[in-house]
Amino acid sequence: MKPYPPLLALVAFAVVALGVPLGLYALLTRERRRTMREIKDAAEGHGWDYHLQRWQGSPTAFQVEGWSQCGKWIVKSSAGRGANRGWSVSLGMRVPKLAGQVDVLIHPRATDRPGVDQITARISPDLQSRVASLSTTLGSAVDFAKEATEMPCGNSEFDAKYHVQVLSERFPESPVDAALAERWLHWPADAIAPHSVLAWRDPFGVHLHARLRKTPNWATVTYFISLADDFCARLPNPIPAPQPHGFLDNLVGRFLEP
């Protein structure tokens, strides 16, 4: 039997060495790539702008810009840092039109770490003034935390899981009613049910963040946008906030830019 020429043997080795891992990668990421195509095609079908956030280093980090009843919004999916707490992906939405002073915050109840009100209670007026000089956004958040009151929605399951804080003079009733609480807690079977959903207003807009256990599909994205629309519809008009100007504000602003 004639030996294979060295060049042919080298080519065969390269094909095996590269082809096997590339083939496995293509097989293992097939579902992920299908999901990304589904989101891209559906978003563009609505006339929305879609593109991948390649700079994040994640192949599933994407951004969609669109419009609905709450105005223009920006949705971003990115890798999270809560894998040890049951979630690994963050799906965030920002509505710039509704920006204003912080007047509402919804976040999961936590028994293993201090609450926002416990932390801000330790901030002296002098430190509060210094914080405001460094960041309009942080200053507004500290002011809010010192004045906010809890306003349960009346849904026992929701109230047991989430802490709803508002400025009472701004909210005659909870920003989450019984119907919205049900939607917040129970997502459709074809969507990725979140670990938790946070919401707040600040000088950059109204924000919602869903913490997910894996990459969202289109059903998750559309349900999340619909949920955000319903939430925004229950908010009062924003209190105008000073233009963010500090170093930290500029840093956050650059991060939030489309």
Helices and strands as residue ranges (DSSP letters): H 6-28, H 30-45, E 49-52, G 54-56, E 62-68, E 71-79, G 83-85, E 89-95, G 96-98, E 104-108, H 116-120, H 125-134, H 136-147, E 149-150, H 156-161, E 162-166, H 178-185, E 196-202, E 205-212, H 218-233, H 247-256
